[in-house]
Amino acid sequence: MQIIPTDNTDIALIPEPYTYQSRATGITQGYRTYTKGDGKSRAVIIIPNNKVDAFLLTQHSDNDMVLLEIRKGTTTFYAASV
């Protein structure tokens, strides 16, 4: 989390995040965090940049994988944390 503001990171893919009581912990509160599932999430995508639009594709996401459609300006792409 300390590297994200210093490197101006727009997207962070976190496999195997630290969890406590089935929730990913240690993530800065102001960042948008995407996970899927009710149990222990094994994949997280963090978007700290408010200028980036992201949509969770729930039909392709579960506890082991998170898939986002990401738009910034006129560019659209997909990011997966597995």
LOGUKE-882948 format. One line per 2 residues: their letters; for each residue x, y, z of C-alpha. Coordinates in Angstrom, 2 decimals, always signed. Layout:
<sites>
A) X/Y/Z ~ ...
</sites>
This chain:
<sites>
MQ) +0.00/+0.00/+0.00 ~ +2.94/+2.37/+0.53
II) +4.15/+2.03/-3.07 ~ +0.80/+2.93/-4.70
PT) +0.83/+6.71/-3.97 ~ +4.57/+7.15/-4.60
DN) +4.52/+5.38/-8.00 ~ +1.17/+6.88/-9.13
TD) -0.30/+3.41/-9.62 ~ -3.73/+3.31/-11.28
IA) -4.44/-0.41/-10.82 ~ -3.06/-2.99/-8.39
LI) -3.72/-6.73/-8.82 ~ -3.35/-8.56/-5.52
PE) -3.27/-12.38/-5.57 ~ -3.61/-14.11/-2.19
PY) -4.31/-10.99/-0.07 ~ -4.01/-11.12/+3.70
TY) -7.44/-11.92/+5.10 ~ -9.04/-11.66/+8.51
QS) -12.51/-13.08/+9.17 ~ -12.91/-13.82/+5.43
RA) -12.20/-10.21/+4.40 ~ -9.13/-8.74/+2.70
TG) -7.31/-6.46/+5.15 ~ -4.42/-4.03/+5.03
IT) -5.89/-2.05/+2.11 ~ -6.11/+1.73/+2.42
QG) -9.69/+2.88/+3.04 ~ -9.85/+5.48/+0.23
YR) -9.15/+2.94/-2.52 ~ -11.87/+1.11/-4.46
TY) -11.46/-2.60/-3.79 ~ -13.02/-5.33/-5.94
TK) -13.53/-8.89/-4.69 ~ -16.20/-11.51/-5.28
GD) -17.65/-14.24/-3.14 ~ -18.77/-14.69/+0.44
GK) -15.84/-16.65/+1.81 ~ -12.11/-16.07/+1.82
SR) -11.24/-14.05/-1.29 ~ -8.04/-15.16/-2.98
AV) -7.97/-12.34/-5.54 ~ -8.37/-8.56/-5.20
II) -8.09/-5.63/-7.60 ~ -7.48/-2.16/-6.15
IP) -8.17/+1.05/-8.10 ~ -6.79/+4.13/-6.30
NN) -7.32/+6.52/-9.24 ~ -10.78/+8.15/-9.31
KV) -10.42/+8.93/-13.04 ~ -10.48/+5.22/-13.89
DA) -13.93/+3.66/-14.33 ~ -14.14/-0.03/-13.40
FL) -16.99/-2.52/-13.58 ~ -16.90/-5.89/-11.84
LT) -17.94/-8.68/-14.23 ~ -19.73/-10.82/-11.66
QH) -20.61/-13.65/-14.06 ~ -16.86/-14.32/-14.54
SD) -15.69/-13.63/-10.97 ~ -15.60/-15.79/-7.85
ND) -13.47/-16.32/-4.70 ~ -10.44/-17.30/-6.82
MV) -10.70/-14.75/-9.64 ~ -11.79/-11.14/-10.12
LL) -12.40/-9.76/-13.62 ~ -12.93/-6.03/-14.27
EI) -13.77/-4.03/-17.35 ~ -11.71/-0.86/-17.04
RK) -12.18/+2.41/-18.91 ~ -9.92/+5.44/-18.83
GT) -10.71/+8.07/-21.42 ~ -11.34/+6.32/-24.73
TT) -9.41/+3.18/-23.77 ~ -11.23/+0.05/-22.56
FY) -9.51/-3.13/-21.39 ~ -9.94/-6.04/-18.99
AA) -7.92/-6.87/-15.89 ~ -7.99/-10.17/-14.02
SV) -6.49/-11.11/-10.69 ~ -6.34/-14.88/-10.39
</sites>
